[in-house]
Amino acid sequence: MKLETIKKLRELPYFTIDDLARISGIGHASAYVFCNRYVKNGVFIRLKNNFYVLEEMWGRLAPEGRFKIANYLQVPSYISFMTALSYYEMTTQVQRDFFESASLKRSAAFEAPPAEFSYYKLKKELYFGFVKMKDFFIATPEKALIDSLYLYSFGRFGLDLDSINMKHFDKAALRAILKVFPKKTKEIAKKICKI
């Protein structure tokens, strides 16, 4: 592959087979073969079907760049759960190359060594409480905690409660978010968050 093509791919946070075909001036079928070959050679990382990043770029991406990719892997979605709490330094757990997001469409997981992306489906009425920050969507600290407690309350999420610093959360915001959550989640949240 020409150096000029690699340079152009470096400008993209991620790319598809069509992007590679357009940039390099080759047909779709040839671009497909190139992508497969370059994944095998370790030049490209396939994050999911027809969704690639340059291996060299992945290593240089700041967390925010990886969060942006997580948002694009499944649309709509926002970073939440322990990933968001770690980003906000509200937990002692540090998640490296493991990204958890809330999704509106379906639960899914994409393993793309060295990264793993997990998406947990939330009901439409629970899909709120996130902000756009530096080109990616992320839950507020309070919503990330309640999202985590929601899944935890139904046995769908492992949660190390001792790792979370409960003192730094806005109690009024927690109470407001909890209003639309099921009774089971409210009971656990009130006990754990002391609200």
C-alpha positions as CSV (number, residue, x, y, z in Angstrom):
1,M,0.0,0.0,0.0
2,K,1.3,3.4,-0.9
3,L,2.7,5.6,1.9
4,E,0.3,8.4,0.7
5,T,-2.7,6.2,1.4
6,I,-1.4,5.4,4.9
7,K,-0.9,9.2,5.5
8,K,-4.5,9.9,4.5
9,L,-5.8,7.1,6.7
10,R,-3.9,8.6,9.7
11,E,-6.2,11.7,9.3
12,L,-9.3,9.6,10.0
13,P,-10.3,8.3,13.5
14,Y,-11.6,5.2,11.8
15,F,-12.3,4.0,8.2
16,T,-14.3,1.6,6.2
17,I,-13.5,-0.5,3.0
18,D,-15.2,2.3,1.0
19,D,-12.9,4.9,2.6
20,L,-9.9,2.9,1.7
21,A,-11.1,2.3,-1.9
22,R,-11.8,6.1,-2.3
23,I,-8.4,7.2,-0.8
24,S,-6.3,4.7,-2.7
25,G,-8.2,4.8,-6.0
26,I,-8.8,1.1,-6.1
27,G,-12.1,-0.9,-6.4
28,H,-14.2,-2.1,-3.5
29,A,-13.2,-5.8,-4.0
30,S,-9.5,-4.9,-3.9
31,A,-9.9,-2.7,-0.9
32,Y,-11.7,-5.6,0.9
33,V,-8.7,-7.9,0.2
34,F,-6.3,-5.2,1.4
35,C,-8.2,-4.7,4.6
36,N,-8.1,-8.5,5.3
37,R,-4.5,-8.7,4.5
38,Y,-3.5,-5.7,6.6
39,V,-5.5,-7.0,9.6
40,K,-3.6,-10.3,9.4
41,N,-0.3,-8.4,9.2
42,G,-1.2,-6.2,12.2
43,V,-1.3,-2.9,10.3
44,F,-5.1,-2.5,10.7
45,I,-7.3,-3.3,13.7
46,R,-10.8,-4.5,12.8
47,L,-13.1,-3.2,15.5
48,K,-16.2,-4.8,13.9
49,N,-17.3,-5.7,10.4
50,N,-16.1,-3.0,8.0
51,F,-14.8,-0.7,10.7
52,Y,-11.0,-0.3,11.0
53,V,-8.3,1.8,12.7
54,L,-4.6,1.9,12.0
55,E,-2.8,-0.1,14.6
56,E,-0.2,2.7,15.0
57,M,-2.9,5.3,15.6
58,W,-4.8,3.2,18.2
59,G,-1.7,3.3,20.5
60,R,-1.6,7.1,20.2
61,L,-5.3,7.8,20.8
62,A,-6.2,9.6,24.0
63,P,-9.1,8.1,26.0
64,E,-11.4,10.8,24.4
65,G,-10.5,9.5,20.9
66,R,-11.3,6.0,21.9
67,F,-14.6,7.1,23.4
68,K,-15.5,8.8,20.1
69,I,-14.8,5.5,18.3
70,A,-17.0,3.7,20.9
71,N,-19.8,6.1,20.1
72,Y,-19.5,5.3,16.4
73,L,-19.3,1.5,16.8
74,Q,-22.9,1.5,18.0
75,V,-25.2,4.4,17.3
76,P,-26.8,5.8,19.4
77,S,-24.7,5.2,22.5
78,Y,-22.9,7.0,25.2
79,I,-20.0,6.1,27.5
80,S,-21.2,5.1,30.9
81,F,-20.9,2.7,33.8
82,M,-17.4,2.1,35.2
83,T,-15.7,3.6,32.1
84,A,-17.3,7.0,32.7
85,L,-16.7,6.8,36.5
86,S,-13.0,6.0,35.8
87,Y,-12.8,8.9,33.4
88,Y,-14.2,11.2,36.1
89,E,-11.8,9.7,38.7
90,M,-14.8,8.6,40.8
91,T,-13.5,5.1,41.2
92,T,-10.1,3.5,42.0
93,Q,-10.7,1.0,39.2
94,V,-8.8,2.0,36.0
95,Q,-10.1,0.5,32.8
96,R,-7.6,0.2,30.1
97,D,-8.8,-0.7,26.6
98,F,-12.2,-1.8,28.0
99,F,-15.1,0.5,27.1
100,E,-18.6,0.3,28.5
101,S,-21.5,2.2,26.9
102,A,-25.3,2.5,27.3
103,S,-27.1,1.8,24.1
104,L,-30.7,2.4,22.9
105,K,-30.9,-0.4,20.3
106,R,-29.3,-3.6,21.7
107,S,-26.7,-5.1,24.0
108,A,-23.6,-6.1,22.2
109,A,-19.9,-6.7,22.6
110,F,-17.0,-6.2,20.1
111,E,-13.6,-7.7,20.9
112,A,-10.9,-6.2,18.9
113,P,-7.6,-6.9,20.6
114,P,-6.3,-4.9,22.3
115,A,-9.7,-3.3,23.0
116,E,-13.1,-4.6,24.1
117,F,-16.3,-2.6,23.7
118,S,-19.5,-3.5,25.6
119,Y,-22.9,-2.0,25.1
120,Y,-25.8,-2.4,27.5
121,K,-29.3,-1.7,26.2
122,L,-31.3,0.7,28.2
123,K,-35.1,1.3,27.8
124,K,-35.9,4.5,26.0
125,E,-37.1,6.2,29.2
126,L,-33.8,5.5,30.9
127,Y,-31.7,6.7,28.0
128,F,-30.8,10.2,29.1
129,G,-28.3,12.0,31.4
130,F,-25.4,12.3,29.1
131,V,-23.5,15.2,27.6
132,K,-21.4,15.9,24.5
133,M,-17.8,16.5,25.5
134,K,-14.8,16.8,23.1
135,D,-16.7,15.1,20.2
136,F,-18.0,12.1,22.2
137,F,-21.1,11.4,24.4
138,I,-20.6,10.5,28.0
139,A,-22.9,10.1,31.0
140,T,-22.7,12.6,33.8
141,P,-21.0,11.1,36.9
142,E,-24.4,10.6,38.6
143,K,-26.0,9.0,35.6
144,A,-23.0,6.6,35.1
145,L,-23.4,5.5,38.8
146,I,-27.2,5.0,38.4
147,D,-26.8,3.2,35.1
148,S,-24.3,0.9,36.9
149,L,-26.6,0.3,39.9
150,Y,-29.5,-0.3,37.5
151,L,-27.8,-3.3,35.8
152,Y,-26.3,-4.4,39.2
153,S,-29.8,-4.5,40.8
154,F,-30.9,-7.0,38.1
155,G,-27.7,-9.1,38.3
156,R,-26.5,-8.0,34.8
157,F,-23.4,-6.2,35.9
158,G,-20.5,-6.9,38.3
159,L,-19.8,-3.8,40.5
160,D,-17.1,-3.3,43.0
161,L,-18.9,-0.8,45.3
162,D,-15.8,-0.3,47.5
163,S,-13.9,1.2,44.6
164,I,-16.5,4.0,44.1
165,N,-16.0,7.3,46.0
166,M,-19.6,8.1,47.0
167,K,-18.7,11.4,48.6
168,H,-18.2,13.3,45.4
169,F,-21.7,12.7,43.8
170,D,-24.4,15.3,43.7
171,K,-27.1,13.8,45.9
172,A,-29.9,16.0,44.4
173,A,-28.9,14.9,40.9
174,L,-28.9,11.2,42.0
175,R,-32.4,11.6,43.4
176,A,-33.7,13.3,40.3
177,I,-32.2,10.6,38.0
178,L,-33.6,7.8,40.1
179,K,-37.2,9.0,39.7
180,V,-37.7,7.1,36.5
181,F,-35.8,3.9,37.4
182,P,-37.5,0.7,38.7
183,K,-38.2,0.2,42.4
184,K,-35.4,-2.4,42.7
185,T,-32.8,0.1,41.5
186,K,-34.2,2.8,43.7
187,E,-33.9,0.6,46.8
188,I,-30.3,-0.4,46.1
189,A,-29.3,3.2,45.2
190,K,-30.8,4.7,48.3
191,K,-29.0,2.2,50.5
192,I,-25.6,2.5,48.7
193,C,-25.7,6.2,48.0
194,K,-27.3,7.2,51.3
195,I,-30.0,9.3,49.6
